[in-house]
Amino acid sequence: MAVGLTDCTSATLAESAEELLEKVAAHASEVHGVELNETLINYALTTVKEV
């Protein structure tokens, strides 16, 4: 899953949407220095795929 405006190819797996958002938020902050806001969260949720 790629979320955002970068060339990031990080993939994140989680058991729930809440866990997924926590992991994506941590990655965005730690790796990209970005804090997720409501717009970014809503965008991230549109890219989620069941595996």
Secondary structure, 3 states (H helix, E strand, C coil): CCCCCCCCCCCCCCCCHHHHHHHHHHHHHHHHCCCCCHHHHHHHHHCCCCC
